[in-house]
Amino acid sequence: MGRRQKPHYPRMEVELADTTLLPPRRAEVVMLAARGMSAKEIGRLLDISPDTVTWHLDEAKDQFHAQSRVDLISQGWMQGLFRARAFAFVLMAFSALPAMRSRPTPMTGTRPPAVRNTIGRNQIRENRA
């Protein structure tokens, strides 16, 4: 049996929302780490050693009180350090759509009927007469 291939996930285009929280070089390293790049890839791109990349990430972890790289990135998202480029527009568009009608109601936990009986004007007039 051969080795399994790692699944390939598309990388999100992330940029820094607040550039004042980190020094410029560390901000670049953290931003590229948030895009899903490895230390070797970041080092190759910025022309620094992977150990330097790891040092910058460790310093950022200390600053944000993060335990791991994933925790660092999630802390960055929660504290407003990052913002997504094109993805933010898509999220904004979806948030403007009305909620789905097939969601369970909070009271009963059951779904409402797909077709609702509505009373029209003519039926109301008939009931009054």
WOQUI-V192508 format. One record per backbone hydrogen bond with DSSP energy under -0.5 kcal/mol. NH is the residue of the N-H (numbers start at 1). CO is the residue of the C=O. If there is no record, write none. Layout:
nh: {NH | NH}
co: {CO | CO}
//
This chain:
nh: {9 | 14 | 15 | 17 | 18 | 19 | 21 | 27 | 28 | 29 | 30 | 31 | 32 | 33 | 34 | 35 | 36 | 37 | 42 | 43 | 44 | 45 | 46 | 47 | 48 | 53 | 54 | 55 | 56 | 57 | 58 | 59 | 60 | 61 | 62 | 63 | 64 | 65 | 65 | 66 | 72 | 73 | 74 | 75 | 76 | 77 | 78 | 79 | 80 | 81 | 82 | 83 | 85 | 89 | 90 | 91 | 92 | 93 | 94 | 95 | 96 | 96 | 97 | 103 | 105 | 109 | 116 | 118 | 120 | 124 | 125 | 126 | 127 | 128 | 129}
co: {7 | 12 | 83 | 81 | 81 | 17 | 18 | 23 | 24 | 25 | 26 | 27 | 28 | 29 | 30 | 31 | 33 | 32 | 38 | 39 | 40 | 41 | 42 | 43 | 43 | 49 | 50 | 51 | 52 | 53 | 54 | 55 | 56 | 57 | 58 | 59 | 60 | 61 | 62 | 61 | 68 | 69 | 70 | 71 | 72 | 73 | 74 | 75 | 77 | 76 | 76 | 15 | 13 | 85 | 86 | 87 | 88 | 89 | 90 | 91 | 92 | 93 | 94 | 100 | 110 | 105 | 114 | 116 | 118 | 120 | 121 | 122 | 123 | 124 | 125}
//
